[in-house]
Structure formats: C-alpha cells, structure tokens
Amino acid sequence: MNSLRSKLGKITKKYDYNKMKAGSSIITAGFILQARNRYDKTLLDPKVIRYGLTCSKRIGNAVKRNRAKRRLRALITNIIPFDGLKGWDYVLIGREHATEQIPFKILEQDLKQALFKLHNKESKKCEKD
C-alpha cells in the first residue's frame, strides 16, 4: 500500500450531506464538487477523508444513474486519497447528460484541477483571516 494514500470513509447520513452546502463548491463539465473541512469538531478520525456521491433522476434512468455513480466512485478511489486533504469531506454530484458521457480521462483531469482550485481558494481565505 502506498504511504501517500489516505484512508477513505463514506458519508452516509443526510445531516452530513446537508452540512456540505455550507462548504465550497466547484462546477465542472462532468460533475459538481462540494467540499468542507471538518475542523476536528466531530468524533471522527481527523486522518480520514470522507466522500459522498449523488446522482438525481435528471441524469436518466437507473442504468444511466448507476453508470454515472460507478464513474464517480472510480474517480474518488483513484484521485481523492492522493490529492484530497485529511479531515475533509467531499461530495461529487453527477450532472445531467455529462457524467456518463464525458471521457473518463477528462473527468480525472477536471477533478484534479477542481481540488487544486478548491484548496488554493481555502488557503487564501485562511491567510486573509
């Protein structure tokens, strides 16, 4: 196992998904990324990166939604443990007519760029405070 890889946990409670609205978000062509720092106020392990997925019925029938969720799950397992920050929660939201049709390499590049932008924006916000 790679030492740079962080441990992943899953967001399962509606309460945690609702708290994501207070965090930052980045919109890309294939998905929406929401993220927030947990600030160690929870009883959760601060070294764990948590993730969530959501795809509404607007994406299409069950086959299309499941394909979109599989692709988002693959993005998370390939990129978030390496480029995500420990103690953060991330939610990927599928987009209509995009998540299941855009080439996977482009989705990977978009996620890496979105994480970079998001964390740079957060670090600048912390510097101002």
C-alpha positions in Angstrom: 0.0 0.0 0.0 1.3 3.4 -0.9 2.2 5.6 2.1 0.9 8.7 0.3 -2.6 7.2 0.1 -5.1 8.5 2.8 -7.8 6.4 4.3 -11.3 6.9 2.8 -14.6 6.9 4.7 -18.1 7.2 3.3 -20.7 9.9 4.2 -23.9 8.1 4.9 -26.1 10.5 6.9 -28.4 13.1 5.4 -27.2 15.5 8.1 -23.7 15.3 6.8 -24.8 15.9 3.2 -26.8 19.0 4.3 -23.7 20.4 6.0 -21.9 20.3 2.7 -24.0 23.3 1.5 -22.0 25.5 3.9 -18.7 24.4 2.3 -17.1 25.4 -1.0 -18.2 24.0 -4.4 -16.6 23.9 -7.9 -18.6 23.2 -11.0 -17.0 21.3 -13.9 -18.4 20.0 -17.1 -19.0 16.5 -15.8 -19.8 16.9 -12.1 -20.1 19.3 -9.1 -17.6 19.0 -6.3 -18.6 20.1 -2.8 -16.0 20.1 -0.1 -15.6 21.3 3.5 -13.1 21.0 6.3 -14.5 19.2 9.4 -12.3 21.3 11.7 -11.9 18.3 14.1 -15.2 19.2 15.8 -16.5 15.7 15.3 -15.7 12.4 16.9 -14.5 11.1 13.5 -10.8 10.3 12.9 -9.2 13.5 11.6 -6.9 11.5 9.3 -9.9 10.1 7.3 -11.1 11.7 4.1 -14.8 11.1 3.7 -16.7 11.1 0.4 -20.3 11.0 -0.8 -21.9 10.6 -4.2 -25.3 11.7 -5.5 -27.0 11.4 -8.9 -30.6 12.6 -9.3 -33.2 11.3 -11.6 -32.4 14.1 -14.0 -29.3 12.1 -15.1 -31.6 9.5 -16.6 -33.0 6.1 -15.9 -31.5 3.7 -13.4 -28.9 2.3 -15.9 -27.5 5.8 -16.6 -27.5 6.8 -13.0 -25.7 3.7 -11.9 -23.1 4.2 -14.7 -22.6 7.8 -13.6 -22.2 6.7 -9.9 -19.7 4.0 -10.9 -17.6 6.5 -12.7 -17.8 9.0 -9.8 -16.8 6.2 -7.4 -13.8 5.3 -9.6 -12.8 9.0 -9.7 -12.9 9.1 -5.9 -10.9 5.9 -5.3 -8.2 7.0 -7.9 -7.7 10.6 -7.0 -9.1 11.7 -3.6 -6.8 9.6 -1.5 -3.8 11.2 -3.1 -5.0 14.8 -3.9 -7.6 15.2 -1.1 -6.8 16.6 2.3 -7.1 14.7 5.5 -10.0 15.8 7.7 -12.1 17.0 4.7 -15.4 15.8 3.4 -16.0 15.7 -0.4 -19.3 15.1 -2.3 -19.4 14.6 -6.1 -22.8 15.3 -7.7 -23.4 13.9 -11.2 -24.5 16.3 -13.9 -27.3 15.7 -16.5 -26.1 14.5 -19.9 -22.4 14.8 -18.9 -21.1 12.4 -16.1 -21.8 9.3 -18.0 -20.8 10.6 -21.5 -17.6 12.6 -21.0 -14.4 10.5 -21.4 -13.0 9.3 -18.1 -9.6 10.9 -18.6 -11.2 14.3 -18.8 -13.2 13.7 -15.7 -10.0 12.8 -13.9 -8.3 15.9 -15.1 -11.3 18.0 -14.0 -11.3 16.5 -10.5 -7.6 17.2 -10.0 -8.0 20.8 -11.2 -11.1 21.3 -9.1 -9.3 20.0 -5.9 -6.3 22.2 -6.7 -8.5 25.3 -7.1 -10.6 24.5 -4.1 -7.6 24.1 -1.7 -5.8 27.1 -3.1 -9.0 29.2 -2.5 -9.3 27.8 1.0 -5.7 28.6 1.8 -6.0 32.1 0.6 -9.2 32.5 2.7 -7.3 31.4 5.8 -4.4 33.8 5.1 -6.9 36.7 5.0 -8.4 35.8 8.4 
